[in-house]
């Protein structure tokens, strides 16, 4: 909730991934209701589960009209990627089998009871598109990443004391936003977290430390 408050102060766009679809859990409608009630943000489902837990057979992409069939691979590995074009296609009817009519009614309810994805509302931080899947099986994750690369805003310029840093500049720039120290009592450890504003980081490169006035190896 605190993280949501920070995002809301900055109008940060948010995408939501509801994980562990391969396990039994609460109904998707209840989960959307909790997100809106607790996190105070409007939801727009983009994918919708077909079953859950042992009964999971896939997800339906509401905007693409495609079924992504669930095939469990080994942990951390992608299972076989099977896509069916059209919920009411012959292949879609065959996959759904006896549950076809009930699932059609469920999708009709979802479309009527939830809001459609609004790009402007998402980028303004007022609406979050929702995706379902199982991260451990890499199922449903690709659809989230595709939406992120398509709809997420590009990096913005960052203001500094001297000037504004454009994200497309080739030179690497960044600022340290957090320093964490003394995590191990046996060592004088210290870790600096730096947000990159432009350029590309390569391991071992030397960067100029503005306050120290010298180059340091990273």
Secondary structure, 3 states (H helix, E strand, C coil): CHHHHHHHHCCCCCEEEECCCCCCCCCHHHHHHHHHHHHCCEEEECEEEECCHHHCCEEEECCCCEEEECCCCCCCCCCCCEEEECCCCHHHHHHHHHHHHHHHHHHHHHHHHCCCCCHHHHHCCCEEEEEECEHHHCECHHHHHHHHHHHCCCCCCEECCCCEECCCCCCCEEEEEEEEECCCCCCCCEEEEEEEEECCCCCCCEEEECCCCEEEEC
